[in-house]
Amino acid sequence: MRRFARPLPARLALALVVLVSGLPAPACAPQQHDCVSSCEKLFGATNGQCDIQVPGHTGADGQSYMLNECENYCQQAMDKAGDVGTYNPLVRTSGNEKVGLDNDAQAALWMDCVDTTACSDLKDNYCAPTTNFGTSLGQ
């Protein structure tokens, strides 16, 4: 009689324990959101990026300008401690409404919203601000 006559069920049981435990596999770890990746999603023109066009800032120079403005604006908010307050990036805003990021908590919510929202919704004024930067932080 073989000693390990049923190794497959034992392996399956172990795999089920790992699966049910909810422990993330290293390859499935959540992606870190940061100012650069969020701004690149908004204004980048490669696959998976939204290529949002802002009047007066079109073409490669305009894209570079908007990426820079977005990253600087986001980083300024990240450098200032605070709480979320009434900021809610999940609410659609009008195209003319000015929404600002005042602090790190708001910027973190904004980055999560941008990184998890479809480009069509970002272009439809969800996750504000997506184009009107400099409306907060004393600017």
Contacts in CASP RR format, 6 or more apart in sequence:
PFRMAT RR
TARGET T0000
AUTHOR 0000-0000-0000
METHOD contacts of the structure
MODEL  1
MRRFARPLPARLALALVVLVSGLPAPACAPQQHDCVSSCEKLFGATNGQC
DIQVPGHTGADGQSYMLNECENYCQQAMDKAGDVGTYNPLVRTSGNEKVG
LDNDAQAALWMDCVDTTACSDLKDNYCAPTTNFGTSLGQ
24 30 0 8 1.000
31 37 0 8 1.000
31 115 0 8 1.000
33 108 0 8 1.000
33 111 0 8 1.000
33 112 0 8 1.000
33 114 0 8 1.000
33 115 0 8 1.000
34 111 0 8 1.000
35 70 0 8 1.000
35 71 0 8 1.000
35 74 0 8 1.000
35 75 0 8 1.000
35 78 0 8 1.000
35 107 0 8 1.000
35 111 0 8 1.000
36 71 0 8 1.000
37 111 0 8 1.000
37 115 0 8 1.000
38 70 0 8 1.000
38 74 0 8 1.000
38 110 0 8 1.000
38 111 0 8 1.000
38 114 0 8 1.000
38 115 0 8 1.000
39 66 0 8 1.000
39 67 0 8 1.000
39 70 0 8 1.000
39 71 0 8 1.000
39 74 0 8 1.000
40 49 0 8 1.000
40 67 0 8 1.000
41 48 0 8 1.000
41 49 0 8 1.000
41 50 0 8 1.000
41 114 0 8 1.000
41 115 0 8 1.000
41 119 0 8 1.000
41 122 0 8 1.000
42 49 0 8 1.000
42 50 0 8 1.000
42 52 0 8 1.000
42 66 0 8 1.000
42 70 0 8 1.000
42 114 0 8 1.000
42 122 0 8 1.000
42 130 0 8 1.000
43 49 0 8 1.000
43 50 0 8 1.000
43 51 0 8 1.000
43 52 0 8 1.000
43 63 0 8 1.000
43 66 0 8 1.000
43 67 0 8 1.000
43 70 0 8 1.000
44 50 0 8 1.000
44 51 0 8 1.000
44 63 0 8 1.000
44 67 0 8 1.000
45 51 0 8 1.000
45 63 0 8 1.000
48 119 0 8 1.000
49 119 0 8 1.000
50 119 0 8 1.000
50 122 0 8 1.000
50 123 0 8 1.000
51 63 0 8 1.000
51 119 0 8 1.000
52 66 0 8 1.000
52 119 0 8 1.000
52 122 0 8 1.000
52 123 0 8 1.000
52 130 0 8 1.000
52 131 0 8 1.000
54 62 0 8 1.000
54 66 0 8 1.000
54 131 0 8 1.000
56 62 0 8 1.000
57 63 0 8 1.000
57 65 0 8 1.000
57 66 0 8 1.000
66 131 0 8 1.000
69 133 0 8 1.000
69 134 0 8 1.000
70 133 0 8 1.000
72 133 0 8 1.000
73 101 0 8 1.000
73 129 0 8 1.000
73 133 0 8 1.000
73 134 0 8 1.000
73 137 0 8 1.000
74 101 0 8 1.000
74 107 0 8 1.000
74 110 0 8 1.000
74 111 0 8 1.000
76 137 0 8 1.000
77 101 0 8 1.000
77 102 0 8 1.000
77 103 0 8 1.000
77 104 0 8 1.000
77 106 0 8 1.000
77 107 0 8 1.000
77 110 0 8 1.000
77 136 0 8 1.000
77 137 0 8 1.000
78 104 0 8 1.000
78 107 0 8 1.000
78 108 0 8 1.000
79 104 0 8 1.000
80 102 0 8 1.000
80 103 0 8 1.000
80 104 0 8 1.000
80 137 0 8 1.000
81 103 0 8 1.000
81 104 0 8 1.000
82 102 0 8 1.000
82 103 0 8 1.000
82 104 0 8 1.000
82 105 0 8 1.000
82 106 0 8 1.000
83 103 0 8 1.000
83 105 0 8 1.000
84 105 0 8 1.000
84 106 0 8 1.000
84 109 0 8 1.000
85 105 0 8 1.000
85 106 0 8 1.000
87 99 0 8 1.000
87 100 0 8 1.000
87 101 0 8 1.000
87 102 0 8 1.000
87 106 0 8 1.000
87 109 0 8 1.000
87 110 0 8 1.000
88 109 0 8 1.000
89 109 0 8 1.000
89 110 0 8 1.000
89 113 0 8 1.000
89 114 0 8 1.000
89 126 0 8 1.000
89 127 0 8 1.000
89 128 0 8 1.000
90 113 0 8 1.000
90 126 0 8 1.000
90 127 0 8 1.000
91 126 0 8 1.000
92 124 0 8 1.000
92 125 0 8 1.000
92 126 0 8 1.000
93 99 0 8 1.000
93 125 0 8 1.000
93 126 0 8 1.000
93 128 0 8 1.000
94 125 0 8 1.000
95 125 0 8 1.000
97 125 0 8 1.000
97 128 0 8 1.000
98 129 0 8 1.000
98 132 0 8 1.000
98 135 0 8 1.000
99 128 0 8 1.000
99 129 0 8 1.000
99 132 0 8 1.000
99 135 0 8 1.000
100 106 0 8 1.000
100 128 0 8 1.000
100 129 0 8 1.000
100 132 0 8 1.000
100 134 0 8 1.000
100 135 0 8 1.000
100 136 0 8 1.000
100 137 0 8 1.000
101 107 0 8 1.000
101 110 0 8 1.000
101 129 0 8 1.000
101 136 0 8 1.000
101 137 0 8 1.000
102 136 0 8 1.000
102 137 0 8 1.000
110 127 0 8 1.000
110 129 0 8 1.000
113 126 0 8 1.000
113 127 0 8 1.000
114 122 0 8 1.000
114 127 0 8 1.000
114 130 0 8 1.000
117 126 0 8 1.000
117 127 0 8 1.000
121 127 0 8 1.000
122 130 0 8 1.000
123 130 0 8 1.000
129 135 0 8 1.000
END
